Amino acid sequence: MTHVLLFSSLGLLGSGPLFARLSRARPALLTFIDGFVLVSIGGLVLLEVIPHALAHSDVVALLVMVAGFALPSIAERLLHYGVRQTHFVVMVLAMLGVAIHSALDGSALAQSAAGSAGLLGYGVVLHQLPVSLMVWWVLSDRARAVPWLVLALMAAMTVVGYLAEPAIFALLPERAAVLFEALVGGSLLHVIAHPAHDHDPAQPHEPGHPHVQGGEHVRAHDHAHDHAHDHAHEAHHAHTHGAAQSDATYRWMNGVGALAGVALLVVLHLSRPPVDGGISLVDTWQTFWSLCLDSAPAVLLAYLTAGVVHAWLPAGSLAWMSRGSRLRQGLAGMAVGLPLPICSCGVVPLYQQLVQQGASTTAAVAFLIATPELGLDAILLSVPLLGTKFAIVRVVAAAVAAMVVALIMGGMIKRVRRALPLLGDAPPVPLSASDKWQQALRSGFGDMVDHTAPWILVGLLVAAIASPILEGSWITTLPAGLDVLVFAAIGLPLYICASASTPLVAVLVAAGVSPGAGLALLLTGPATNVATIGILTRMHGKRFAWVFSAVMIATAVALGLLVNLLLPTLPQSQPALATDATGTPWQLVAVLTVALLYAASVIRLGIRGFLSELKLSEG
């Protein structure tokens, strides 16, 4: 039983030719494999390898991970070049790289079998199939014995690495294990960076992306043969319809494979024995689950509200928020967001809808910052955890930050005018109440989910990975003043609701962090995160998003330093961080509903189409 991982790895390595043959008759099979491998391997690396490197405060480990990502690319290019140009030296170098990579895989399998490498061995096993397919396709124009010999070499070196691992690591320092894990993790990320069928020109295009060349051909054909015979038009229509059906099938299979990968990650988490000490997948999962329980109700409310706004308010109906001075516009944005119980996870789609419905940038940005900062639950929670003084300071600081950033960004948008894409065209004729509700549900729980779900998930994962690492780390011992800047920067990418950040800041302040640093985290954490920056980039451009981030950090730092001068100490209070991980029935229903919505989006778009929203394209 101790060699199960090794035998599984060798079996998948040898199954590449079989799957290559099957994929010729069933191309959608490869898109399923691609989705499964992308999510399962990507999840293991993000939730296992990266937290381990960060938990050891090992920047070198992260650099080694980057090297692990880049080196297989170099070896792969050498292999392509050597095959095409028949350069013996290049081929030898490529084979050497393949052999070293396989030996590292074997060593990782041995460490996982011994229980010292966590779940990394499972990732090594899973990546063998796409690697085997790549080798088979790259060498397909060689003699049939050549790809088999390369696969045999990889299998042999995997066994060598597996058997030699104990002797090798016995001679190395303890830190070598962390660096090795990072190296293998980076190489696994390289495998999932491209679709499984990228190396086979006979296979379908990437799921989630249309046939661009085919579309151009269709348009040219229609233009040139506008008066063609009916039978030719019918044949052309059948071809286009068949291509659309085929593309939908690829996306569906890609999405189903991704959901199977998620199921595998859950099974691995549930079957994993408890680990004492350090940051592990269990720690990350518990934090992620708590964040989901807190966020899901707000996300659902945000999607419903955005859909209602889209269906019931025609474009320009919020133009009143653009009237008057920018100061008045900012106050209007804060007034609109104040009564809404929306956290950082839910305000992003509403911001997008406000801009599309006619609100000025000043009003929308004030809404974007103030709404998650001034939630009634967070304010009430601040009183027992941080004290009445700090709670008042928090409210005032949030209002000041919202106004300052909104005024600056509102002035900038006049110089950077961009056409913002609408989620759907305005209805040409008046609709009944029933039709409007259908439109609201389609827009809020369909289009809006497709646009924001990837960013919300990324933001929650970033927070889940970072939160356990920050607690009790060296960062709590930074000198006052410097910690304000550091915590403002830390809060920028985090996806943490105002109510969830309150007990975290209470613990950090009790551990020695200055009140100003805690305030800076409270300001940048709920108001800005990966999702916010991504949506701002897509809507307004990278320059707008970067300026927004810089102004938000500068404002938070200035307010934090001011608080350190006016409120250098806080009354000691008992932070109640014991969160009920089971959640309320409403929270559980909300999490399940959001999960189903996101799963439907993944199946509808395919996992690569779903993640294409993260490319930060301005076009």
ABEGO torsion letter per residue (X at the ends): XAAAAAAAAAAAAAAAAAAAAAAAABAAAAAAAAAAAAAAAAAAAAAAAAAAAAAAGBAAAAAAAAAAAAAAAAAAAAAAAAAAAGBAAAAAAAAAAAAAAAAAAAAAAAAAAAGAAEAAAAAAAAAAAAAAAAAAAAAAABBAAAAAAAAAAAAAAAAAAAAAAAAAAAABBAAAAAAAAAAAAAAAAAAAABBAAAABAABBBBBGBBBAAAAAAAAAAAAAAAABBAAAAAAAAAAAAAAAAAAAAAAAAAAAAAAAAAAAAAAAAAABBBBBEEBBAAAAAAAAAAAAAAAAAAAAAAAAAAAAAAAABBBGAAAAAABEBAAAAAAAAAAAAAABBBBAAAAAAAAAAAAAAGBBAAAAAAAAAAAAAABAAAAAAAAAAAEAAAAAAAAAAAAAAAAAAAAAAAAAAAABBBBBBBABBBBABBBBAAAAAAAAAAAAABAAAAAAAAAAAAAAAAAAAAAAAABGBAAAABBBGAAAAAAAAAAAABBBBAAAAAAAAAAAAAAGBBAAAAAAAAAAAAABBAAAAAAAAAAAEAAAAAAAAAAAAAAAAAAAAAAAAABABBBBBBBBABBBAAEBAAAAAAAAAAAAAAAAAAAAAEAAAAAAAAAGBAX
